[in-house]
Every structure is written in structure tokens, then in C-alpha cells.
Amino acid sequence: MEVVKYPHPVLRMVCRPLRKVDAELKAMILEMFPLMYASKGVGLAANQVGLPYRFFIMNPTGDENRKDQEYVFINPEITLGAGKPEEDDEGCLSFPKIYAAVKRAPKVTITGFNLDGEPVKKVFKGFPARIVQHEFDHLNGISFVNRLSEQEADYVEDDVDRLVRNFRKEQETSESMTNEAIQKQIDELLASRAVV
Ligand SMILES: [Zn+2]
């Protein structure tokens, strides 16, 4: 398992709800935590590891010893809270070394299911609320660079172009990275567990 980088097509897709969480998927979800910590991340969406499903994980502390701060949200729905949007720098494991300011709602309510299939409802404010909005965006094919002001977009343009060039190069040298091969993998994953 690895974190896919922009502009991998799975990052632009609208992920599909899960109809079941089998043992194999559960193992993959648990594998995402060490991957996230190794990359110094605080959140990771399913499609960032090539899974076209609606779920994400997060730990706002980024500390692997804080298991009490680990969350898995399966088939999540969010409601943005009222209040003035807050602007702060964001990064993303699919956009290594790129940071830019994004406006987010100061508060969010999330509902969904945890890894044991139990319904969950949580309210987050500030930084954790920002993570929830960032990860939820991923599930709708939206990356943080799609939410930048014109000025911020200009600022990161060269770095984003570099990622695009790197990805195209990777596609030219690996048969498993062609758009057709990627689509085939996605279709297989959807057929096995997603709501049709
Ligand atoms: Zn991200």
C-alpha cells in the first residue's frame, strides 16, 4: 500500500459508499494508520491509497501513541457549522511539500460508521474540523488545491506542474499506471464492495 500522488485519476473520482467491510478491507484500513504516521500526516482518505470507497481515517495529533485520537469514518456525511470561515495552511500527502492557505468552516458535524460497523456522530472544531473537511473533499474528488484563492493557486502552480510531469513520466514507464490499467483496478474494487 502506498499514498498515490496528484494527478492520479483516483483522486479526482467521486468515491462510492461501501456496502460491507470485510476482513481484507478492515486490514487495509488498519494498515493506513502506520502509513499516515510514517508520512507525518493527520488524515488519509481511501482514494489516497487507491481505494475508491467513501471512508477516511484521521488522528488530529499525528501521534501514533494517541490511539484515543484515531478515527475511522465509513460512509460519512458532514454538516458544516455556522461561523466565519477560518484560513490556515494545509498540506496533503498526495501533494508532497506543497502548502497553501485554505478557508474552512470552523465547526463540522460528522456522522458515519466506525470500523466495527457502529453508527458514530462527532462534532469537531478548529484543526480537527479542518481535517474532516479536507478528507471529506477527497471522497468527492476534490483536492485542497481546488479550493485555493487565485493568488494561492499561482503561488503553488510550479510545484503542482512538477507533480503532473512526474506522474506522466511514471505512467510512461509502468504498465500498471496507464489510465486503462488504473480504471480496471478501480472497477474491480468497486464491484467487490461498493454500493452499485
Ligand atoms: Zn489530502
py3Dmol code that shows the C-alpha trace and the ligand (Angstrom):
import py3Dmol

protein = """\
ATOM      1  CA  MET A   1       0.000   0.000   0.000  1.00  0.00           C
ATOM      2  CA  GLU A   2       1.235   3.480  -0.815  1.00  0.00           C
ATOM      3  CA  VAL A   3      -0.085   7.023  -0.994  1.00  0.00           C
ATOM      4  CA  VAL A   4      -0.973   7.963  -4.553  1.00  0.00           C
ATOM      5  CA  LYS A   5       0.201  11.347  -5.758  1.00  0.00           C
ATOM      6  CA  TYR A   6      -1.620  14.010  -7.722  1.00  0.00           C
ATOM      7  CA  PRO A   7      -2.783  13.823 -10.529  1.00  0.00           C
ATOM      8  CA  HIS A   8      -3.592  10.122 -10.077  1.00  0.00           C
ATOM      9  CA  PRO A   9      -7.128   9.719 -11.522  1.00  0.00           C
ATOM     10  CA  VAL A  10      -8.468   8.042  -8.361  1.00  0.00           C
ATOM     11  CA  LEU A  11      -8.013  11.384  -6.567  1.00  0.00           C
ATOM     12  CA  ARG A  12     -10.485  13.013  -8.938  1.00  0.00           C
ATOM     13  CA  MET A  13     -13.217  10.430  -8.649  1.00  0.00           C
ATOM     14  CA  VAL A  14     -16.332  10.610  -6.507  1.00  0.00           C
ATOM     15  CA  CYS A  15     -15.862   7.634  -4.207  1.00  0.00           C
ATOM     16  CA  ARG A  16     -18.725   5.189  -3.705  1.00  0.00           C
ATOM     17  CA  PRO A  17     -20.313   4.105  -0.423  1.00  0.00           C
ATOM     18  CA  LEU A  18     -19.249   0.774   0.998  1.00  0.00           C
ATOM     19  CA  ARG A  19     -21.836  -1.972   1.219  1.00  0.00           C
ATOM     20  CA  LYS A  20     -19.633  -4.089   3.519  1.00  0.00           C
ATOM     21  CA  VAL A  21     -16.365  -4.008   5.416  1.00  0.00           C
ATOM     22  CA  ASP A  22     -14.826  -7.459   5.093  1.00  0.00           C
ATOM     23  CA  ALA A  23     -11.712  -8.715   6.876  1.00  0.00           C
ATOM     24  CA  GLU A  24      -9.479  -7.830   3.926  1.00  0.00           C
ATOM     25  CA  LEU A  25     -10.700  -4.231   3.818  1.00  0.00           C
ATOM     26  CA  LYS A  26     -10.510  -3.916   7.603  1.00  0.00           C
ATOM     27  CA  ALA A  27      -6.855  -4.995   7.429  1.00  0.00           C
ATOM     28  CA  MET A  28      -6.209  -2.398   4.698  1.00  0.00           C
ATOM     29  CA  ILE A  29      -7.855   0.354   6.771  1.00  0.00           C
ATOM     30  CA  LEU A  30      -5.679  -0.534   9.766  1.00  0.00           C
ATOM     31  CA  GLU A  31      -2.623  -0.518   7.511  1.00  0.00           C
ATOM     32  CA  MET A  32      -3.384   3.097   6.589  1.00  0.00           C
ATOM     33  CA  PHE A  33      -2.572   4.369  10.093  1.00  0.00           C
ATOM     34  CA  PRO A  34       1.151   3.444  10.082  1.00  0.00           C
ATOM     35  CA  LEU A  35       1.354   4.716   6.517  1.00  0.00           C
ATOM     36  CA  MET A  36      -0.148   8.046   7.616  1.00  0.00           C
ATOM     37  CA  TYR A  37       2.202   8.353  10.611  1.00  0.00           C
ATOM     38  CA  ALA A  38       5.254   7.459   8.506  1.00  0.00           C
ATOM     39  CA  SER A  39       4.367  10.364   6.205  1.00  0.00           C
ATOM     40  CA  LYS A  40       3.728  12.753   9.151  1.00  0.00           C
ATOM     41  CA  GLY A  41       0.064  13.015   8.194  1.00  0.00           C
ATOM     42  CA  VAL A  42      -3.020  13.646  10.323  1.00  0.00           C
ATOM     43  CA  GLY A  43      -5.610  12.300   7.873  1.00  0.00           C
ATOM     44  CA  LEU A  44      -5.828   9.931   4.929  1.00  0.00           C
ATOM     45  CA  ALA A  45      -8.734   9.307   2.586  1.00  0.00           C
ATOM     46  CA  ALA A  46      -9.455   5.933   0.980  1.00  0.00           C
ATOM     47  CA  ASN A  47      -8.771   7.143  -2.551  1.00  0.00           C
ATOM     48  CA  GLN A  48      -5.350   8.425  -1.449  1.00  0.00           C
ATOM     49  CA  VAL A  49      -4.343   4.763  -1.189  1.00  0.00           C
ATOM     50  CA  GLY A  50      -6.156   3.815  -4.400  1.00  0.00           C
ATOM     51  CA  LEU A  51      -9.395   2.619  -2.769  1.00  0.00           C
ATOM     52  CA  PRO A  52     -12.454   4.158  -4.463  1.00  0.00           C
ATOM     53  CA  TYR A  53     -14.624   3.939  -1.330  1.00  0.00           C
ATOM     54  CA  ARG A  54     -16.232   6.510   0.951  1.00  0.00           C
ATOM     55  CA  PHE A  55     -14.176   6.408   4.133  1.00  0.00           C
ATOM     56  CA  PHE A  56     -11.228   8.186   5.695  1.00  0.00           C
ATOM     57  CA  ILE A  57      -9.044   7.913   8.760  1.00  0.00           C
ATOM     58  CA  MET A  58      -7.604  10.651  10.931  1.00  0.00           C
ATOM     59  CA  ASN A  59      -5.649  11.401  14.079  1.00  0.00           C
ATOM     60  CA  PRO A  60      -5.507  15.170  14.668  1.00  0.00           C
ATOM     61  CA  THR A  61      -2.499  14.765  16.993  1.00  0.00           C
ATOM     62  CA  GLY A  62      -0.469  12.892  14.339  1.00  0.00           C
ATOM     63  CA  ASP A  63       0.891  10.918  17.308  1.00  0.00           C
ATOM     64  CA  GLU A  64       0.761   7.143  16.846  1.00  0.00           C
ATOM     65  CA  ASN A  65       0.757   6.707  20.626  1.00  0.00           C
ATOM     66  CA  ARG A  66      -2.549   8.602  20.887  1.00  0.00           C
ATOM     67  CA  LYS A  67      -4.828   5.715  19.871  1.00  0.00           C
ATOM     68  CA  ASP A  68      -7.691   7.566  21.588  1.00  0.00           C
ATOM     69  CA  GLN A  69      -7.412  10.180  18.838  1.00  0.00           C
ATOM     70  CA  GLU A  70      -7.649   7.701  15.961  1.00  0.00           C
ATOM     71  CA  TYR A  71     -10.856   7.845  13.955  1.00  0.00           C
ATOM     72  CA  VAL A  72     -12.266   5.842  11.048  1.00  0.00           C
ATOM     73  CA  PHE A  73     -15.331   7.333   9.357  1.00  0.00           C
ATOM     74  CA  ILE A  74     -17.071   4.985   6.932  1.00  0.00           C
ATOM     75  CA  ASN A  75     -19.774   6.294   4.578  1.00  0.00           C
ATOM     76  CA  PRO A  76     -19.556   9.709   6.295  1.00  0.00           C
ATOM     77  CA  GLU A  77     -21.898  12.671   5.928  1.00  0.00           C
ATOM     78  CA  ILE A  78     -20.933  16.113   7.149  1.00  0.00           C
ATOM     79  CA  THR A  79     -22.768  19.286   8.088  1.00  0.00           C
ATOM     80  CA  LEU A  80     -20.746  22.488   8.214  1.00  0.00           C
ATOM     81  CA  GLY A  81     -21.297  24.620  11.282  1.00  0.00           C
ATOM     82  CA  ALA A  82     -22.105  28.303  11.200  1.00  0.00           C
ATOM     83  CA  GLY A  83     -19.390  30.852  11.843  1.00  0.00           C
ATOM     84  CA  LYS A  84     -16.784  32.811   9.962  1.00  0.00           C
ATOM     85  CA  PRO A  85     -14.569  30.578   7.778  1.00  0.00           C
ATOM     86  CA  GLU A  86     -11.042  30.245   9.130  1.00  0.00           C
ATOM     87  CA  GLU A  87      -7.999  30.417   6.861  1.00  0.00           C
ATOM     88  CA  ASP A  88      -4.915  28.326   7.549  1.00  0.00           C
ATOM     89  CA  ASP A  89      -2.151  26.482   5.722  1.00  0.00           C
ATOM     90  CA  GLU A  90      -2.904  22.965   4.562  1.00  0.00           C
ATOM     91  CA  GLY A  91      -0.787  20.230   3.089  1.00  0.00           C
ATOM     92  CA  CYS A  92      -1.708  16.853   1.667  1.00  0.00           C
ATOM     93  CA  LEU A  93       0.149  13.550   1.446  1.00  0.00           C
ATOM     94  CA  SER A  94      -0.836  13.358  -2.238  1.00  0.00           C
ATOM     95  CA  PHE A  95       0.848  16.757  -2.799  1.00  0.00           C
ATOM     96  CA  PRO A  96       4.214  16.321  -1.065  1.00  0.00           C
ATOM     97  CA  LYS A  97       5.905  19.531   0.102  1.00  0.00           C
ATOM     98  CA  ILE A  98       3.098  21.778  -1.115  1.00  0.00           C
ATOM     99  CA  TYR A  99       1.340  24.017   1.400  1.00  0.00           C
ATOM    100  CA  ALA A 100      -1.241  26.726   0.872  1.00  0.00           C
ATOM    101  CA  ALA A 101      -3.902  28.599   2.788  1.00  0.00           C
ATOM    102  CA  VAL A 102      -7.470  27.263   2.587  1.00  0.00           C
ATOM    103  CA  LYS A 103     -10.666  28.637   4.138  1.00  0.00           C
ATOM    104  CA  ARG A 104     -12.690  26.111   6.092  1.00  0.00           C
ATOM    105  CA  ALA A 105     -15.765  26.192   8.296  1.00  0.00           C
ATOM    106  CA  PRO A 106     -14.789  26.497  11.994  1.00  0.00           C
ATOM    107  CA  LYS A 107     -17.033  23.634  13.030  1.00  0.00           C
ATOM    108  CA  VAL A 108     -18.320  20.423  11.464  1.00  0.00           C
ATOM    109  CA  THR A 109     -20.666  17.637  12.477  1.00  0.00           C
ATOM    110  CA  ILE A 110     -19.873  14.234  11.021  1.00  0.00           C
ATOM    111  CA  THR A 111     -21.940  11.067  11.058  1.00  0.00           C
ATOM    112  CA  GLY A 112     -20.979   7.681   9.691  1.00  0.00           C
ATOM    113  CA  PHE A 113     -19.852   4.272  10.876  1.00  0.00           C
ATOM    114  CA  ASN A 114     -16.735   3.134  12.690  1.00  0.00           C
ATOM    115  CA  LEU A 115     -14.621   0.073  11.911  1.00  0.00           C
ATOM    116  CA  ASP A 116     -16.955  -2.114  13.980  1.00  0.00           C
ATOM    117  CA  GLY A 117     -19.951  -1.003  11.934  1.00  0.00           C
ATOM    118  CA  GLU A 118     -21.388   1.093  14.785  1.00  0.00           C
ATOM    119  CA  PRO A 119     -23.003   4.436  13.929  1.00  0.00           C
ATOM    120  CA  VAL A 120     -20.977   7.433  15.100  1.00  0.00           C
ATOM    121  CA  LYS A 121     -21.682  11.146  15.385  1.00  0.00           C
ATOM    122  CA  LYS A 122     -18.998  13.678  16.326  1.00  0.00           C
ATOM    123  CA  VAL A 123     -18.627  17.438  16.390  1.00  0.00           C
ATOM    124  CA  PHE A 124     -15.195  18.899  15.665  1.00  0.00           C
ATOM    125  CA  LYS A 125     -13.923  22.477  15.886  1.00  0.00           C
ATOM    126  CA  GLY A 126     -10.799  24.189  14.595  1.00  0.00           C
ATOM    127  CA  PHE A 127      -7.953  21.979  13.337  1.00  0.00           C
ATOM    128  CA  PRO A 128      -9.779  18.611  13.543  1.00  0.00           C
ATOM    129  CA  ALA A 129     -12.764  20.208  11.749  1.00  0.00           C
ATOM    130  CA  ARG A 130     -10.337  21.315   9.023  1.00  0.00           C
ATOM    131  CA  ILE A 131      -9.032  17.748   8.637  1.00  0.00           C
ATOM    132  CA  VAL A 132     -12.568  16.362   8.368  1.00  0.00           C
ATOM    133  CA  GLN A 133     -13.428  18.857   5.601  1.00  0.00           C
ATOM    134  CA  HIS A 134     -10.152  18.176   3.751  1.00  0.00           C
ATOM    135  CA  GLU A 135     -10.621  14.388   3.871  1.00  0.00           C
ATOM    136  CA  PHE A 136     -14.324  14.541   3.042  1.00  0.00           C
ATOM    137  CA  ASP A 137     -13.438  16.637  -0.016  1.00  0.00           C
ATOM    138  CA  HIS A 138     -11.113  13.837  -1.187  1.00  0.00           C
ATOM    139  CA  LEU A 139     -14.072  11.427  -1.234  1.00  0.00           C
ATOM    140  CA  ASN A 140     -15.788  13.786  -3.687  1.00  0.00           C
ATOM    141  CA  GLY A 141     -12.723  14.022  -5.908  1.00  0.00           C
ATOM    142  CA  ILE A 142     -11.755  17.450  -4.566  1.00  0.00           C
ATOM    143  CA  SER A 143      -8.190  18.272  -3.511  1.00  0.00           C
ATOM    144  CA  PHE A 144      -7.156  21.266  -1.411  1.00  0.00           C
ATOM    145  CA  VAL A 145      -5.587  22.928  -4.467  1.00  0.00           C
ATOM    146  CA  ASN A 146      -9.119  23.113  -5.922  1.00  0.00           C
ATOM    147  CA  ARG A 147     -10.047  25.399  -3.019  1.00  0.00           C
ATOM    148  CA  LEU A 148      -7.280  27.993  -3.281  1.00  0.00           C
ATOM    149  CA  SER A 149      -7.632  31.694  -3.949  1.00  0.00           C
ATOM    150  CA  GLU A 150      -6.215  32.805  -7.300  1.00  0.00           C
ATOM    151  CA  GLN A 151      -3.189  34.178  -5.504  1.00  0.00           C
ATOM    152  CA  GLU A 152      -2.518  30.963  -3.576  1.00  0.00           C
ATOM    153  CA  ALA A 153      -3.040  28.897  -6.746  1.00  0.00           C
ATOM    154  CA  ASP A 154      -0.429  30.998  -8.555  1.00  0.00           C
ATOM    155  CA  TYR A 155       1.937  30.504  -5.670  1.00  0.00           C
ATOM    156  CA  VAL A 156       1.845  26.665  -5.889  1.00  0.00           C
ATOM    157  CA  GLU A 157       1.427  26.368  -9.667  1.00  0.00           C
ATOM    158  CA  ASP A 158       5.023  25.393 -10.465  1.00  0.00           C
ATOM    159  CA  ASP A 159       5.096  22.754  -7.753  1.00  0.00           C
ATOM    160  CA  VAL A 160       1.793  21.263  -8.922  1.00  0.00           C
ATOM    161  CA  ASP A 161       3.084  21.229 -12.529  1.00  0.00           C
ATOM    162  CA  ARG A 162       6.129  19.324 -11.315  1.00  0.00           C
ATOM    163  CA  LEU A 163       3.858  16.659  -9.782  1.00  0.00           C
ATOM    164  CA  VAL A 164       1.966  16.364 -13.069  1.00  0.00           C
ATOM    165  CA  ARG A 165       5.203  15.868 -15.020  1.00  0.00           C
ATOM    166  CA  ASN A 166       6.417  13.240 -12.518  1.00  0.00           C
ATOM    167  CA  PHE A 167       3.143  11.354 -12.727  1.00  0.00           C
ATOM    168  CA  ARG A 168       3.088  11.358 -16.549  1.00  0.00           C
ATOM    169  CA  LYS A 169       6.660  10.031 -16.532  1.00  0.00           C
ATOM    170  CA  GLU A 170       5.622   7.250 -14.147  1.00  0.00           C
ATOM    171  CA  GLN A 171       2.708   6.390 -16.445  1.00  0.00           C
ATOM    172  CA  GLU A 172       5.044   6.088 -19.426  1.00  0.00           C
ATOM    173  CA  THR A 173       7.353   3.665 -17.634  1.00  0.00           C
ATOM    174  CA  SER A 174       4.859   1.427 -15.804  1.00  0.00           C
ATOM    175  CA  GLU A 175       2.155  -0.689 -17.438  1.00  0.00           C
ATOM    176  CA  SER A 176       0.152  -0.774 -14.205  1.00  0.00           C
ATOM    177  CA  MET A 177      -0.040   3.023 -14.196  1.00  0.00           C
ATOM    178  CA  THR A 178      -1.754   3.621 -17.532  1.00  0.00           C
ATOM    179  CA  ASN A 179      -5.214   5.207 -17.281  1.00  0.00           C
ATOM    180  CA  GLU A 180      -6.730   1.953 -18.589  1.00  0.00           C
ATOM    181  CA  ALA A 181      -4.932  -0.198 -16.000  1.00  0.00           C
ATOM    182  CA  ILE A 182      -5.936   2.186 -13.194  1.00  0.00           C
ATOM    183  CA  GLN A 183      -9.573   2.189 -14.324  1.00  0.00           C
ATOM    184  CA  LYS A 184      -9.581  -1.614 -14.388  1.00  0.00           C
ATOM    185  CA  GLN A 185      -8.301  -1.762 -10.782  1.00  0.00           C
ATOM    186  CA  ILE A 186     -10.920   0.776  -9.673  1.00  0.00           C
ATOM    187  CA  ASP A 187     -13.735  -1.137 -11.392  1.00  0.00           C
ATOM    188  CA  GLU A 188     -12.692  -4.370  -9.688  1.00  0.00           C
ATOM    189  CA  LEU A 189     -12.565  -2.724  -6.263  1.00  0.00           C
ATOM    190  CA  LEU A 190     -15.985  -1.122  -6.799  1.00  0.00           C
ATOM    191  CA  ALA A 191     -17.529  -4.423  -7.924  1.00  0.00           C
ATOM    192  CA  SER A 192     -16.272  -6.220  -4.820  1.00  0.00           C
ATOM    193  CA  ARG A 193     -17.518  -3.856  -2.066  1.00  0.00           C
ATOM    194  CA  ALA A 194     -19.185  -0.657  -3.225  1.00  0.00           C
ATOM    195  CA  VAL A 195     -22.884   0.100  -3.348  1.00  0.00           C
ATOM    196  CA  VAL A 196     -23.860  -0.108  -7.013  1.00  0.00           C
TER     197      VAL A 196
END
"""
ligand_1 = """\
1
ZN
Zn -5.251 15.361 1.333
"""
view = py3Dmol.view(width=600, height=400)
view.addModel(protein, "pdb")
view.setStyle({"model": 0}, {"cartoon": {"style": "trace"}})
view.addModel(ligand_1, "xyz")
view.setStyle({"model": 1}, {"stick": {}})
view.zoomTo()
view.show()
